């Protein structure tokens, strides 16, 4: 597979993950209900989706006989769990008790910039000024859309949504580091399994004490199976194949996909302005894909224990996480790197495997 093909495949995997995640906001709103008509408790939705997905993950890991995490991988696993299993779902569910899904969609539209910032710091990536311009323009469009819709004023719920963005950004980067040398499916599975001692008792303690509508349980089922599990299969594979900073920009279309889903699911209204802003944001994604991204620095990333192997700049401006072909490619997995597979494996991480 060529560098360009690997990058394109990464973008398609990333888009699939974004489509799945786009339904998270309306489905979470459906599960927790508004403050005037509460359904499932936000804490139960957070812990329950992680615990049940953790049981599915345990079965999957046993079925494929996945290797156990190494000691130097536990830090990234813990960071990923804190951000994607606990932080983002909990802050999102709490906020959606007080704002509708469309409001949440436009506020969380800054998630691509948050992910890119976290990646640039933690992975020592250096995007070009033109790339940052595209990312900033996309985020400005999202914020402008929020202001146009009257959602520009910050409230407590907006603060919770921004905390959700920060949590997801850090969690995504930690997951991407793990997926660079691991099957993407196994990354989220191990994150969920290792969270079970915390999420399972919490789910039991937060079990709803009043009946909820069937639609609320449907929303809970979706965020459990798709948002918390299968969506990450595609998302982490996309980040590893196409590069974290570059693929993260596909998230720019997520708020507008969420708006579209909110119409049939929640009965919210979609107007012409939403379509215009959506097309403008999608345009920045395609332009940003063509902007150069600098090489990864060879120092160890701040906040992550695993050493950063050599990662030279590849043609087309994409970034690899490792300087060697992936060790899983020979058994049905993807190498998940941007370098041609003809290069021999080097480095202590490959020798350990």
C-alpha positions in Angstrom: 0.0 0.0 0.0 1.4 3.4 -1.0 1.6 6.4 1.4 -1.2 8.1 -0.4 -3.4 5.0 -0.3 -2.7 4.6 3.4 -3.6 8.2 4.1 -6.8 8.0 2.1 -7.8 4.8 3.9 -7.2 6.5 7.2 -9.4 9.4 6.3 -12.2 7.0 5.3 -11.9 5.1 8.6 -11.9 8.4 10.4 -15.0 9.5 8.6 -16.8 6.3 9.5 -16.0 6.9 13.1 -17.2 10.5 12.9 -20.5 9.4 11.4 -21.0 6.9 14.3 -20.0 9.5 16.9 -22.2 12.2 15.3 -25.2 10.3 16.5 -23.9 10.2 20.1 -25.2 13.7 21.0 -28.9 13.1 20.0 -28.8 9.5 21.3 -27.4 10.7 24.6 -30.0 13.4 24.8 -32.6 10.8 24.1 -31.2 8.6 26.9 -30.9 11.2 29.7 -33.9 13.4 28.7 -34.3 17.2 29.4 -34.3 18.6 32.9 -38.1 19.0 32.7 -38.6 15.3 31.7 -35.5 13.4 33.0 -35.0 9.8 31.9 -31.9 7.8 32.7 -29.4 9.4 35.1 -26.3 10.8 33.4 -24.0 8.9 35.7 -25.7 5.6 34.9 -25.5 6.3 31.2 -21.8 7.1 31.5 -20.9 4.1 33.6 -23.4 1.7 32.0 -22.3 2.2 28.5 -18.6 1.7 29.5 -19.3 -1.4 31.6 -21.5 -3.2 29.1 -19.1 -2.4 26.3 -16.3 -3.6 28.6 -18.0 -7.0 28.8 -18.2 -7.2 25.0 -14.6 -6.2 24.8 -13.6 -8.9 27.2 -15.3 -11.5 25.0 -13.6 -10.1 21.9 -10.1 -10.1 23.4 -10.5 -13.7 24.5 -11.8 -14.7 21.1 -8.9 -13.2 19.2 -6.4 -14.1 21.9 -5.1 -10.6 22.1 -1.8 -10.0 23.7 -1.7 -8.3 27.1 -0.6 -4.7 27.5 3.0 -4.1 28.3 4.0 -2.2 31.4 5.0 0.9 29.4 1.5 1.0 27.8 -0.5 1.4 30.9 0.0 5.1 31.2 -1.5 5.7 27.7 -4.3 3.2 28.6 -5.1 5.1 31.7 -5.1 8.5 30.0 -7.3 7.1 27.2 -9.8 5.7 29.7 -10.0 8.9 31.7 -10.7 10.9 28.6 -12.9 8.7 26.5 -14.5 6.3 28.9 -15.2 8.7 31.8 -14.6 12.4 31.1 -16.2 12.9 27.7 -19.4 10.8 28.3 -20.0 12.2 31.7 -19.6 15.8 30.9 -21.6 15.4 27.8 -24.5 13.6 29.5 -24.6 16.3 32.3 -24.7 19.1 29.7 -27.4 17.5 27.6 -29.7 17.6 30.5 -29.8 21.4 30.1 -29.2 22.1 26.4 -30.5 20.5 23.2 -28.4 18.3 20.9 -28.0 21.1 18.3 -26.5 23.5 20.9 -24.2 20.7 22.1 -23.2 19.9 18.5 -22.0 23.4 17.7 -20.1 23.9 21.0 -18.3 20.6 20.7 -17.4 21.5 17.1 -14.1 22.8 18.5 -13.1 19.2 19.2 -10.9 18.9 16.0 -8.8 21.9 17.2 -8.5 20.4 20.7 -7.4 17.1 19.3 -4.8 18.7 17.0 -3.5 20.8 19.9 -3.2 17.7 22.1 -1.5 15.8 19.3 1.0 18.6 18.5 2.0 18.8 22.2 2.0 15.1 23.1 3.3 13.6 19.8 5.6 16.5 19.0 4.0 17.0 15.6 4.5 20.3 13.9 1.7 21.3 11.5 2.4 24.0 9.0 0.9 27.5 9.4 -1.4 26.8 6.4 -2.7 23.7 8.1 -3.4 25.6 11.3 -5.1 28.3 9.2 -7.5 25.7 7.8 -8.2 24.2 11.3 -8.7 27.7 12.7 -11.1 28.6 9.9 -13.1 25.5 10.4 -13.4 26.2 14.1 -14.3 29.8 13.5 -17.1 28.7 11.2 -18.4 26.4 14.0 -18.3 29.2 16.6 -19.8 31.6 14.1 -22.6 29.2 13.5 -23.2 29.0 17.3 -23.4 32.7 17.5 -25.7 32.9 14.5 -28.1 30.5 16.2 -28.0 32.4 19.4 -25.9 29.8 21.2 -22.8 32.0 21.6 -23.3 32.9 25.2 -21.4 30.7 27.6 -23.3 29.0 30.4 -22.6 26.2 32.9 -23.7 23.6 30.3 -21.2 25.2 27.8 -18.4 24.8 30.3 -19.3 21.1 30.7 -19.2 20.7 27.0 -15.8 22.3 26.8 -14.6 19.9 29.5 -15.9 17.1 27.4 -13.9 18.4 24.4 -10.7 18.6 26.5 -11.2 15.1 27.8 -11.9 13.6 24.4 -8.9 15.4 22.8 -6.4 14.0 25.3 -8.0 10.6 25.2 -8.0 10.4 21.4 -4.2 11.2 21.3 -3.4 8.5 23.9 -5.5 6.0 21.9 -3.8 7.0 18.7 -0.3 6.3 20.2 -1.5 2.9 21.3 -3.1 2.1 17.9 0.1 3.0 16.1 1.6 -0.3 17.3 -1.5 -2.3 18.2 -4.6 -3.3 16.4 -7.1 -0.5 16.7 -9.9 -2.8 17.9 -7.8 -4.1 20.8 -6.9 -0.6 22.0 -10.5 0.4 22.9 -11.2 -3.1 24.2 -8.3 -3.1 26.6 -9.2 0.5 27.7 -12.8 -0.7 28.5 -11.8 -3.9 30.1 -9.2 -2.2 32.4 -12.0 0.3 33.4 -14.4 -2.5 34.4 -13.4 -2.5 38.1 -14.5 1.1 38.2 -17.4 1.3 35.7 -19.3 -1.9 36.7 -19.8 -1.0 40.4 -20.6 2.6 39.4 -23.3 1.4 37.0 -24.9 -0.7 39.7 -24.8 2.2 42.2 -26.3 4.6 39.7 -29.0 2.3 38.4 -32.2 4.3 37.7 -34.8 4.3 40.5 -37.7 5.3 38.2 -39.0 3.9 34.9 -37.7 5.4 31.7 -39.2 5.5 28.2 -38.3 2.8 25.7 -36.7 5.4 23.5 -34.3 6.3 26.4 -33.1 2.7 26.5 -32.7 2.7 22.7 -30.5 5.7 23.1 -28.5 4.0 25.8 -28.1 0.9 23.7 -26.7 3.0 20.8 -24.1 4.8 22.9 -23.1 1.5 24.4 -22.6 -0.6 21.3 -21.6 2.1 18.7 -20.4 5.2 20.5 -18.5 3.4 23.2 -17.2 0.4 21.2 -17.5 0.0 17.4 -17.0 3.7 16.6 -13.5 3.5 18.2 -12.6 0.6 16.0 -12.9 2.8 13.0 -11.6 6.0 14.6 -8.3 4.7 16.1 -7.6 2.8 12.9 -8.1 6.1 10.9 -5.9 8.1 13.3 -3.1 5.5 13.0 -3.2 5.2 9.2 -3.7 8.8 8.3 -1.9 10.7 11.1 -3.6 12.2 14.2 -3.4 15.8 13.3 -4.6 15.3 9.7 -7.4 12.8 10.3 -8.7 14.8 13.3 -9.9 17.5 11.0 -12.5 15.2 9.6 -14.3 15.8 13.0 -15.2 19.3 11.6 -18.2 17.8 9.9 -19.3 16.0 13.0 -21.5 18.8 14.5 -23.4 19.2 11.3 -24.0 15.5 11.0 -25.3 15.6 14.5 -27.6 18.4 13.5 -29.0 16.3 10.7 -29.6 13.3 12.9 -31.2 15.5 15.6 -34.0 16.3 13.1 -35.6 12.9 12.9 -34.5 11.6 16.3 -35.4 14.6 18.4 -37.7 16.6 16.2 -35.4 19.6 16.1 -35.6 22.0 13.2 -32.9 22.3 10.4 -32.7 25.5 8.4 -30.8 26.7 5.3 -28.1 28.4 7.4 -27.1 25.0 8.8 -26.6 23.6 5.3 -24.5 26.6 4.2 -22.2 26.4 7.3 -21.9 22.6 6.9 -20.7 22.9 3.3 -18.2 25.6 4.3 -16.8 23.4 7.0 -16.5 20.4 4.7 -14.6 22.6 2.3 -12.0 23.5 4.9 -11.5 19.7 5.6 -10.6 19.0 2.0 -8.3 22.0 1.8 -6.7 21.1 5.1 -6.0 17.6 3.8 -3.6 19.1 1.3 -1.7 21.2 3.7 1.8 20.0 4.7 2.4 18.6 8.2 6.0 18.7 9.7 8.0 15.8 11.1 7.6 14.4 14.5 10.3 15.5 17.0 12.4 12.7 18.3 12.0 13.5 22.0 9.7 11.6 24.3 6.2 13.3 24.4 5.2 15.1 27.5 2.6 13.2 29.6 3.2 9.8 27.9 5.7 7.3 29.3 6.4 5.3 26.1 9.5 6.5 24.1 8.8 8.0 20.7 10.6 6.1 18.0 12.0 7.8 14.8 9.2 9.0 12.6 10.5 10.7 9.4 8.3 12.9 7.3 6.6 11.0 4.5 5.8 12.2 1.0 2.5 14.1 0.9 3.2 15.6 4.4 1.7 12.7 6.4 3.2 11.5 9.7 4.0 8.0 10.8 4.1 7.1 14.5 6.9 4.6 14.1 9.8 4.2 11.6 9.1 0.5 10.8 6.2 -1.6 9.4 3.7 -2.7 11.9 4.2 -6.1 13.5 0.6 -7.0 13.1 0.4 -6.8 9.4 1.4 -10.4 8.9 -1.6 -11.8 10.8 -4.5 -10.0 9.2 -4.0 -6.6 10.8 -2.8 -3.3 9.2 0.6 -1.9 9.7 -1.0 1.4 10.5 2.1 3.4 9.6 2.8 5.8 6.8 6.2 4.3 5.7 6.4 1.7 2.9 6.3 -1.9 4.2 9.6 -2.7 2.6 11.6 -1.0 5.4 13.0 -3.5 7.9 11.7 -3.4 11.5 14.0 -1.5 13.9 13.8 -0.1 17.4 13.4 -1.5 20.9 9.6 -1.6 20.7 9.7 -4.0 17.7 12.4 -6.1 19.3 10.2 -6.5 22.4 7.4 -7.9 20.2 
